[in-house]
Structure formats: C-alpha cells, structure tokens
C-alpha cells in the first residue's frame, strides 16, 4: 500500500449512496471507495421496509411530495422534495434493471406496500423485508465488476485535506498504515450516528464520522437536533438491536402495553400508523410509566412467513414466534435528518466536497423523515452527485504530503469506556425526550470526555464531536418539532417555523 494515492473520485462510505455514486462516477474516471470495515457493513444492508416511490396506480409524485412535507413538520426544502419524488421512480426502475430483484406480481409489476404517514401503497420491497440487503448486493456487484474502481476495506477516514479553501482528499488509516488519498472530487457517504445512543438499530460502524470530519474541515452542517428514533426495535440486550419494520404495522400489527391496552388509538388519529416520532414518544411514555410495550402481529399469522421472512427468522432465533407470541419492542436511535448542508447537486459549502445519503442534509426530510424515503434519497442524490462531480476539473496542483502518522490506539479500554459513556449520556439526556437541564449536563459531560480521550481514539473523537453538535443544537432549539422533543417546550413555536440551525 503506497502512502499516497491519486484518483479522480474518492467515495468515503459503502452504503447505498456511496455505492451508487461510485458506480455512476466510474463511467467518467477512476474511483477509490473507502469503507471502515467491508463493503457489506452499512446501514443499507439492515434496511427492511423498502424504497418509497410513486409507482402505483392512483399514486403520483405530488401525493408523495405532500406526504413528505407533512412528515417534515414545516422544515423540508420543497425544491429538494420535488427532486426526490420526481426522479425517484426512474432511479428505482434503473436499480431493478441493474440487477436488484424487487418483489413483483405475476405480471411483473412491483408489489407495493404501505407504511406510516404514506397516503398510498408505494413501498417497493425485496424478499418481503430484506430490501436493503438486496439493494446492497446489487450495487456491490456493480462496483466490484468495474476495473477502474478500487475498494479499500478497513480504511478509516481521519480528516479531510483542505488546501486553499477546497477539499483535495483525505488522510486515512488503511489497515494501520497512514495514507493520503488525493482526489479531484471527494464524496462523503459515511452514513449516520446511531451508535451514539445506548439503543440503536444502526450497525457498529455508524459512529458519526462524516459529520465530525466535515465540521472540523469547515463545512457547514444543519438540523443536527433532529434524530429519528424508530418506534419498534426488538427489545434485547444486543447492539445493534434488530429492527421490526414499520411495514409490520402497515400490514395491521398493533401496539399493546402490559395491560393489553392498544394505547395508540387514543393518542393519534392514525394510531400505529402515526409519524414515527409520535409513535416512538408514546411507547417511551408507556415505558416511563413502568410498562413494557409489545407489538401484536398474531392476526398476520397466515401471511407473516411469506411477507416478513427475515423478521420471522430473527424473532425465532430469540425464542419469539410472532405468529403466536407478542413481540417486545422499544424505540431506538435510527436515523439522522440533519447533516452536511448540500445543494441540489450534493455540493457542500466546502469546494470539491460532496455529501449524499444519511450524512447529508439535502432538505428532503425536514424535522422528521417519512418512512422509506432514506434509501430513495440515497439513490436520487448520489446520482446527482455523480453527474456533477464529473464536471470538476482536475486539481491544478497537488499539495505536498503532510508530515503525519496514523497514531495507534494506546488505551483500548479507556476508549471503550468513553464510547459507553457517550451512549449513556446521549440516551438519558439527548434522546427521545429532552430538557434544558439535561442538555446542559450532557454538554458538560461530553466536553469532559473529549478532554480525556487518549491518542489514537479517532472513532471516539468523532463520536463525541458529533454528539456535541446534536446536544448544542437541541439546547438552542427551544420548541418541539418532528424528531426533536423538549419536555420544557412541548409544542411547536411559530418563531421556529422554517428556521434551521447551522454549525
């Protein structure tokens, strides 16, 4: 492995956004793809529900747009949503043509499901509940078959290289070796930050790296207070928690407390199909009152195995048969709506730096992501990133290699303690329900953790930097909106309508 690599396009991350942008950019030049572990380690592979797109009879991009804007609680960028819903159907068809095996009927038309806050059946899925894994498989195949795409696994991005106000690549630790990768266009597709929380559905690699390194390099971020908690993760002691897809409730499963009461009927007109933030908060309320919460899918016993084979397997492996038993569930950190500010081409505020997927803040999600819009956003905006990045001219000059080394982690035990402390603090004080005193406490504690980090704790540094961005934004937004709930300011405020916090 050389200590410096020169490439036309650098993609950091291997989820749907990273793979799609790498595949499409490779038509126009050589690409290096970096991934922290392997190509298969991403949140995309965990996605069960599907991809939302207006493909069915009686549906339209305008209806999809209306549902997205309603879920976003007056913080969506309407132009970005228009792009998402207008270009989404074609991106899904292209992905199917590229080899993704989506579920279809006997006529070859997509079998469409419905999820919370969607007014129509518009969720494309694969093998029932294994959409993300199938999408990842198809895109990994496309990427690995291209001779001009080099994949670097076990490659950790440490910091972006900024030269005269523009991003020219990244300093990285590649299998323990210090490597600089110089690129004409750098694309951050590093995913989310669910691992900042004690309970999460995100894979172990989702430690907020992209937000932190972009912020340290001077790129602007926004909407970091808006973290979405999935209402129904399978309640176990695992990390990450297994997800019980929204689609199960879409097919008719209901939520019960320990007394057997279907409590959502009295909490929202859409009951179990209310927006995710509301369902998660109501489950959390039941838990705070001392009750466990269960998903009752027994009415689906005849169709469960066919519709949700993956969920059935993961439940059976844990001694639960959802065709007979209640499924214990808990909210868990699931998705970040905020991130690196981008325009409609995926350009960040730092020249030659792009962002797409969960790490970006395109504006399509606002304060609360509509179910199954995340994979769609990854496809649509990764395509736009690739199309724009090919127009970047070659760097007029390449900066000299810096004098630095990849510092080995000297105290793994201390780093693990720091990570667990971050997860505990974020869950207790910057989670589903927040208030000023808890947020101030969290901010002080996170600053203390940062001060005690030992050399080489690069992942923990990214965790604490991203956690601080979330806590600071949550403290400043003195209202409740979408995924951000303040018990001391429990209602939306007109003073905050349409206002974004930038960092």
RABEL-V608777 format. One record per run of one state. SS is the DSSP state (2 for helix, 1 for strand, 0 for the rest). FROM is the first residue (numbers start at 1). LEN is the number of residues. If there is no record, write none. Layout:
((SS/FROM/LEN) (SS/FROM/LEN))
This chain:
((0/1/3) (1/4/9) (0/13/3) (2/16/10) (0/26/5) (1/31/4) (0/35/9) (2/44/3) (0/47/4) (1/51/2) (0/53/8) (2/61/11) (0/72/6) (2/78/20) (0/98/6) (1/104/1) (0/105/5) (1/110/1) (0/111/1) (1/112/2) (0/114/9) (1/123/2) (0/125/6) (2/131/14) (0/145/4) (1/149/4) (0/153/2) (1/155/9) (0/164/2) (1/166/9) (0/175/2) (1/177/12) (0/189/5) (2/194/3) (0/197/3) (1/200/1) (0/201/8) (2/209/9) (0/218/3) (1/221/2) (0/223/4) (1/227/8) (0/235/8) (1/243/1) (0/244/2) (2/246/5) (0/251/3) (1/254/4) (0/258/5) (2/263/4) (0/267/4) (2/271/3) (0/274/2) (2/276/13) (0/289/4) (1/293/4) (0/297/1) (2/298/3) (0/301/3) (2/304/4) (0/308/1) (2/309/8) (0/317/10) (1/327/10) (0/337/2) (1/339/3) (0/342/5) (1/347/1) (0/348/3) (1/351/1) (0/352/1) (1/353/3) (0/356/1) (2/357/3) (1/360/2) (0/362/11) (2/373/17) (0/390/22) (2/412/18) (0/430/4) (1/434/1) (0/435/1) (2/436/17) (0/453/5) (2/458/19) (0/477/4) (1/481/1) (0/482/2) (1/484/1) (0/485/1) (1/486/1) (0/487/2) (1/489/1) (0/490/4) (2/494/3) (0/497/5) (1/502/1) (0/503/1))
